[in-house]
Amino acid sequence: IINFFQLRIKNQKKIKIISFSKKILKITKKHKVKLIINDDPLIAKIINANGCHIGQNDYSIKYAKSVLNNNSIIGVTCHNSKKLALNSVKNGANYVAFGAFYSTKTKKTKFKAKLNILKWAKNKIEVPIVAIGGINQNNFQTILNAGADYIACSASIWSSPYGDPLTAVNLFKK
């Protein structure tokens, strides 16, 4: 089941991202999937998305909260850092994301996360935990068993060796 769809578009003008985001929002609403906009809470507000995901070099949680409505979801990349995760939760993040757990071609990663951070987070953090980075149909169960509430997948769906994205998604079965 897909609960969230994070739209991650890089190196495009905001007007183009907004236009595309509005089209994606129609699809996600139709399928009762929450749309999360990557990097930019203002775009999330403009299109009335369900929330935004911010990295450590993006806007602050405080700024995101000031832009978005109270029901909006704000997620934060915490790489492999317990300190970043605790600070994110303290500042109002609705979920924290750790990774990369495996090598990935989706984006360059400076940080490698280990499974034990998921186990730690499951015991110490009271918001959902998302695992990112190289997660695919062969390793996702290991991630979930270690404590992740959600997995974030990109290349394993959009660049799947299984053919179309729907087939790739359907292979993520517990």
C-alpha positions, 0 to 999 in steps of 0.5 A, spaced: 500 500 500 502 506 498 500 511 503 505 517 501 507 520 495 513 524 495 514 529 489 522 530 488 523 534 482 530 538 482 533 543 477 526 546 475 523 553 475 518 553 481 512 555 476 514 548 473 514 544 479 507 547 481 504 546 475 506 539 475 505 538 483 498 540 481 497 534 476 500 529 481 495 532 487 489 530 483 492 523 482 494 522 489 487 525 492 483 520 487 487 514 490 487 517 497 495 517 498 498 523 501 502 528 497 509 530 500 513 536 496 520 535 497 524 541 499 519 547 499 514 548 504 511 554 500 510 550 494 506 545 498 502 550 501 500 553 494 498 547 491 495 545 498 499 538 498 499 534 505 506 536 507 513 537 505 519 534 506 525 538 508 533 536 508 538 539 513 540 544 507 533 546 506 528 550 510 527 550 518 522 546 521 520 553 524 519 556 517 515 550 514 510 550 520 509 558 519 508 557 512 503 550 512 497 549 516 497 545 522 494 539 519 500 539 514 505 533 515 513 535 516 518 530 515 526 531 516 532 528 513 536 526 519 541 521 515 544 517 520 544 522 526 540 521 533 541 528 535 538 530 528 532 526 529 531 528 537 532 535 535 527 534 529 522 531 533 523 536 539 522 542 533 515 539 531 517 534 525 511 529 524 516 524 521 524 523 521 527 519 515 534 516 516 539 513 510 541 511 506 541 504 508 544 501 501 547 504 495 543 508 491 543 512 484 538 516 485 542 521 489 549 522 491 549 520 499 554 522 504 551 518 509 551 511 510 546 509 516 546 502 519 540 498 521 541 499 529 539 507 528 532 504 526 532 500 532 534 506 537 529 510 533 523 505 535 525 505 542 526 513 543 522 517 538 514 517 538 513 519 530 514 515 524 520 513 522 522 512 514 528 509 511 531 511 505 536 509 500 537 503 495 531 500 498 528 495 493 524 489 493 529 484 496 531 488 502 525 492 504 523 487 509 530 487 513 529 495 513 521 494 516 524 488 521 529 493 524 524 498 526 522 503 520 515 504 519 515 506 512 520 505 506 521 510 501 523 508 494 525 511 488 529 507 483 526 500 485 520 503 482 521 508 477 528 504 474 525 497 476 528 491 472 521 488 473 518 493 467 513 497 469 512 501 476 505 498 478 509 491 477 515 493 481 510 496 487 506 490 487 513 486 489 513 490 495 509 485 499 510 483 506 
